[in-house]
């Protein structure tokens, strides 16, 4: 069944993803394409960082050559939201990354459109005073 994965700044649809309750099974190639993580002998690796697969829990992470991205996210403390009806999975930032951002006095960069559709990034205004207003109906 196809699944749409939102991971960091990537949104990708994986046609052959396998969903079982709270598990999202991907081939190693799909895992890398969707998230940048690679399955290696050391565990799941992202660039130079490797997270070993916990002893005794291997079946939770790897099965039939596929990798359970949801198990890795839970292991790292990443928030996960998934919609079964539309097969959409969204993965939040790891707590360590959030803590680093919160301890900084620099706001994270983002890009949004103005009322005319022109895109603006916060980084375009570095060194200038910026007033941000937000509103939500909920």
LINWO-V201697 format. One record per residue. N is the residue number from 1. SS is DSSP state (helix for helix, strand for strand, loop for the rest). OMEGA is omega in whole degrees, -180 to 180 (999 if undefined). Layout:
# LINWO-V201697
n->N ss->SS omega->OMEGA
n->N ss->SS omega->OMEGA
This chain:
# LINWO-V201697
n->1 ss->loop omega->178
n->2 ss->loop omega->177
n->3 ss->strand omega->175
n->4 ss->strand omega->-177
n->5 ss->strand omega->175
n->6 ss->strand omega->-175
n->7 ss->strand omega->-174
n->8 ss->loop omega->-178
n->9 ss->loop omega->-178
n->10 ss->strand omega->170
n->11 ss->strand omega->-175
n->12 ss->strand omega->175
n->13 ss->strand omega->180
n->14 ss->strand omega->-175
n->15 ss->loop omega->-174
n->16 ss->loop omega->177
n->17 ss->loop omega->178
n->18 ss->strand omega->-178
n->19 ss->strand omega->176
n->20 ss->strand omega->-177
n->21 ss->loop omega->-178
n->22 ss->loop omega->180
n->23 ss->strand omega->177
n->24 ss->strand omega->-175
n->25 ss->strand omega->180
n->26 ss->strand omega->172
n->27 ss->strand omega->178
n->28 ss->helix omega->179
n->29 ss->helix omega->179
n->30 ss->helix omega->177
n->31 ss->helix omega->-179
n->32 ss->helix omega->-179
n->33 ss->helix omega->-176
n->34 ss->helix omega->-170
n->35 ss->helix omega->-173
n->36 ss->loop omega->177
n->37 ss->loop omega->176
n->38 ss->strand omega->177
n->39 ss->strand omega->-180
n->40 ss->strand omega->-180
n->41 ss->loop omega->179
n->42 ss->loop omega->-177
n->43 ss->strand omega->177
n->44 ss->strand omega->-174
n->45 ss->strand omega->174
n->46 ss->strand omega->-173
n->47 ss->loop omega->-178
n->48 ss->loop omega->-178
n->49 ss->strand omega->176
n->50 ss->strand omega->178
n->51 ss->strand omega->180
n->52 ss->loop omega->175
n->53 ss->loop omega->-176
n->54 ss->loop omega->178
n->55 ss->loop omega->179
n->56 ss->loop omega->-179
n->57 ss->loop omega->-176
n->58 ss->helix omega->-178
n->59 ss->helix omega->177
n->60 ss->helix omega->-175
n->61 ss->helix omega->-175
n->62 ss->strand omega->179
n->63 ss->strand omega->178
n->64 ss->loop omega->-180
n->65 ss->loop omega->179
n->66 ss->strand omega->-176
n->67 ss->strand omega->-180
n->68 ss->strand omega->-179
n->69 ss->helix omega->180
n->70 ss->helix omega->178
n->71 ss->helix omega->177
n->72 ss->helix omega->-180
n->73 ss->helix omega->178
n->74 ss->helix omega->179
n->75 ss->helix omega->-180
n->76 ss->helix omega->-179
n->77 ss->loop omega->178
n->78 ss->loop omega->173
n->79 ss->loop omega->179
n->80 ss->strand omega->173
n->81 ss->strand omega->176
n->82 ss->strand omega->179
n->83 ss->strand omega->-178
n->84 ss->loop omega->-176
n->85 ss->loop omega->-177
n->86 ss->loop omega->179
n->87 ss->loop omega->178
n->88 ss->strand omega->179
n->89 ss->strand omega->177
n->90 ss->strand omega->-178
n->91 ss->strand omega->179
n->92 ss->loop omega->180
n->93 ss->loop omega->176
n->94 ss->loop omega->179
n->95 ss->helix omega->-180
n->96 ss->helix omega->179
n->97 ss->helix omega->178
n->98 ss->helix omega->180
n->99 ss->helix omega->178
n->100 ss->helix omega->179
n->101 ss->helix omega->-178
n->102 ss->helix omega->180
n->103 ss->helix omega->179
n->104 ss->loop omega->175
n->105 ss->loop omega->-180
n->106 ss->loop omega->179
n->107 ss->loop omega->177
n->108 ss->loop omega->-179
n->109 ss->loop omega->173
n->110 ss->loop omega->180
n->111 ss->strand omega->179
n->112 ss->strand omega->178
n->113 ss->strand omega->171
n->114 ss->loop omega->-176
n->115 ss->loop omega->178
n->116 ss->loop omega->179
n->117 ss->loop omega->178
n->118 ss->loop omega->-178
n->119 ss->strand omega->178
n->120 ss->strand omega->175
n->121 ss->strand omega->178
n->122 ss->helix omega->-179
n->123 ss->helix omega->177
n->124 ss->helix omega->-174
n->125 ss->helix omega->179
n->126 ss->loop omega->180
n->127 ss->loop omega->179
n->128 ss->loop omega->176
n->129 ss->loop omega->-178
n->130 ss->loop omega->174
n->131 ss->loop omega->180
n->132 ss->loop omega->176
n->133 ss->loop omega->177
n->134 ss->loop omega->-179
n->135 ss->loop omega->176
n->136 ss->loop omega->-179
n->137 ss->loop omega->-178
n->138 ss->loop omega->999
